[in-house]
Amino acid sequence: MRVTADHIEESIIAAENRDKCLAIQNSFIQTLKEVKILQPHRRFILEGPLLKQCRRDRKIRQFFLFTDCLIYAIESVPGKYFMSGEIPLSHLSVVDIPDNPELDYKHTLKFEASGKSFFVFASSEQEKDKWLNAINDATTSMKEKKQTLKTESMEHPQTIIKAPTWVPDAQSTNCACCGHAFFLIRKVWIY
């Protein structure tokens, strides 16, 4: 009886997950790039709005966390989204950024990935912790499953080259590449 009850419960959970993934997929407005949320191996974990640091300012983006990736989107009309980006969890690391009133960093996380790195800002410390823990748990679970399957396809996080994180002009005083200070006149050295 217990085995049957467990099997029924697993079937119900799988059906609810499939329905949730299908609902998320249907909330995306189809463009030239097809959005494929519903995948046999994918499970939904968490969704919610976060402020994403863009070039000029911070903008609200809807984030969707799954067992294999993080997707973020722009809300066009209530409940309808345009795909903005997708980051595989195998290429994502999350850094907890301490609050810094001078830089206006409060409840901040840094998402680092090979394709794009950026800061996000949660509305509260609890929301920040919820996202940080959910992403770290999903990444750990994915790594454990890959090791169980004895696949070597997943790259080690230290070998993945992270994209630089955009820093707003007002907060940047030195070049991120060479370290030289910015000033009004650019010097050109001719040898």
N, C-alpha and C positions, 0 to 999 in steps of 0.2 A: 504494500500500500504506500509506503514512504517513497519508494523509487518512482511510482506512478505519480504521486503528488508532486515530487520534485520535477519530473519531466513536464507535467502540466504547467507548473509555475515558470519554468524556463521557456516554454512555448509562449506563454502569455507575455513575458518580459520581451522576448524577441519580436513578437507581433507589435507591442507598444513602441519599441524602438524603431521598427520599420515604418510604422505610421508617423512617428515624430520626424524621422529623416525625410519621408515623402512630403510632409507638410512644410518642412524647411525648404526642400527643393522647389516646391510649388510657390513659395514666397519670393523666389528669385525671378526677376524679369529677364527673359532670355534675350541675349544679345548675340553677337557673332561668336563669342566664346561660350560654349555650352557648359552649364553648371551641372555637375553630376554628384549630388550629395548621396543619393541612395546607392550604396555599395554593399556587397554581401558581408565583407569583413568589418565594416564601419559601424561603430556604436556611438550614439549621441551622449555627451557628458554634460555640457553647460553652455548657456548662451546669455548674452546681456550686452548693454551698451557700455562703452568705455570711451574716454576722450583720447584721441590719437594725436600726437604731435606731428603736424604737417609743416611744410616749409614756412608758411607765414603765421599760422596760428594753430590752435587745437580744435579739432573737429570731432563730432560724435560719430562713432562707427559701431555697428552691431557686430559682435564677435560670436562665433560658433565654435565650440571645442568638441572634437570627436576623438576617438581612440587612436587615430592615425594622423590627424592634421588640425590646424587652426585656420579658420576661414574668417575674414572680416569683410564687411560690406557697407555700402552707403544706402541709407534709407531714402527712397525717392518719394514715396507716399506711405502713409502709415501701413505697416505690415508688408511692404513690397521693397525688395532690395536689388541693387546692382552689385555684382561681385567686384570687390576691390583687390583682394589678394588671398592667396592660399599658401600656408607654410607647412610642410611636412614636419611632424613632431621629431623625426629623426634628425632634422637640421635646425631645431629650435632649442634655444636655452633661454631661461628667464632669470633676470637679475632683480632682486629686491633693492630698490633705491631708497636710501633714507630721506626723510623729509628735509627740505632745504628751503626755508622761506626766502632767502636771497635770490634763488633761481626759480622761485614759485613752483617747487616740486613738492607736492603733497599727495600721499597715497599713490606713489609712482612705481611702475614696473618697467623694465627695459627688455624688450623682445629682441633677441639677437638671432639672426639666421643668415644663411649664405646669400640669399637673394636680396634681403632687405632687413634692416634693423631700425627700431624706433621705440620711443617712449610712449607709454599709455598711462592714463591717470584715472583711478577709480574714484567713486563718490565718497567712499569711507574706507577706513582701515580694514574692516571686516570684509568688504567686497574685494579689496586688494588681496587679502589673505586667501579668500575663497578661490580666486583665479590662480594665484601662485601655487597653492596646494593642488588644485585640480590638474594644472598643466604638469607639475612635477610628478604627481601620481600616475597620470596617463603616460608620460614619457618613461617612467620606471617600469610600469606594467608592460609597455610595448617592448622595452629592452629585454625583460625577463622572458616574454613569449618568444622573441627572436632567438634567445639563447637556448630555450627549450627545444626549438625547432632546429637548432644547430646551423643556422644560416649565417653566412658572413656578409650578406648584402648590406647590412646597416653599417654606415661609417661611424668611426669613433668620434665623439663630440670634439675632442681636441684636434682632430685632423681637418675639421670643417672650417674653412676660412669665413669668418663673419663679416658681413657688410658693415661699413661704418654707419654710425647713428647720426642722424641729422641733428645739429645743434643750432638753435635760432641765432641769427646774426647778433642780436643784442646781448646774448650770453657768451659769445665766442670772442676771445681776445687774441688768441694765437692760432696759427695754422695747425691743423690736426696732423698733417704729414711731416712738416719740418720743424714745427715748434716756434717759428719766428712770430713776433708780435705784429699785429695789423696796425697800420697807421695811414694817414691821409694820402701821402705820396708814395707811390711804388718805386722802389729803386731797381734799376736795371744794371746789372754788372756785365760789362763787356770785357772779355779777356783777349 
